[in-house]
Amino acid sequence: MSSTTDLAGYTAVVTGASSGIGRAIAEQLAAHGVYVVISGRDETALDAVVSAIQAGGGAAVGIPVDLRDPLTVNLLVDAAITNTGRLDIFVNNAGVSYLGTILDADIEQWRNMLETNVLALLAGSKAAVTAMRAGGRPGHLVNISSVAALDPNSGVYGATKHAVNVITNTLRQELVDDPIKVTSIMPGLVATNIGRNVDPALLAGLVAMSGIDVEIVPGERLPDEVLAGAQAALSEIMMSPEDIAAAVLFAVTQPKGVDVTEIVVRPNKPANL
């Protein structure tokens, strides 16, 4: 029987890790002995994640960057190599979503999604593979996509996630002779801050379900307790970030001869929000 890979001593980069899925992935990897380099735009939130990981006995460093500048990804890879001499896992998790119709959308919202969800992922993938090849050891690239990529009517956000799947599949073919695995994770509805840009009425409903008395401003970070409360109240249709982190951990701990190319993770029931 094949045994799973022991991650102790590995180094990983996780983008978009100041909250939500990225934070859960970083914490899960750190709990398994991985040194984690995390990024996000909010330095205070990153510091909190690093402190939580260290309090649990793990090792991490936070680097505040705006990945809409594709060159900033090199800071993350450089930190991994400088601090540990290696890069084993790179998780392209950073993402942003603006829902709604194409005709009513703000063109800057499209630019934000394309630069964050697609261009930053491309830059991260290239930088990660370059470092992994230079290190001469096996590596794993994990791209967080979405079930929206499987829906032909999912708007610009879905189009960016379809691009993620196409890029992931293309990279897998380009790396067929390298010891670098490439995995796409496609989550369904998850209680994360990516939902902060949805319709204000829907946000108000989520806050009410959470049972937390707090004023929410559309576009601003949602309190952790609101997200946790909403997920608990809607557990049949909304997953937790830890559910997606478990899928990532499953993919990166498979033995050398097993390549998990994609994982679709859905809640028990479809959301009709």
PyMOL commands that set and color helices and strands:
alter all, ss='L'
color gray80, all
select helices_A, chain A and resi 20-31+43-55+70-84+107-135+147-150+155-174+193-197+200-210+224-233+241-252
alter helices_A, ss='H'
color red, helices_A
select strands_A, chain A and resi 11-14+35-40+59-64+89-92+139-144+180-187+262-265
alter strands_A, ss='S'
color yellow, strands_A
deselect
rebuild
show_as cartoon
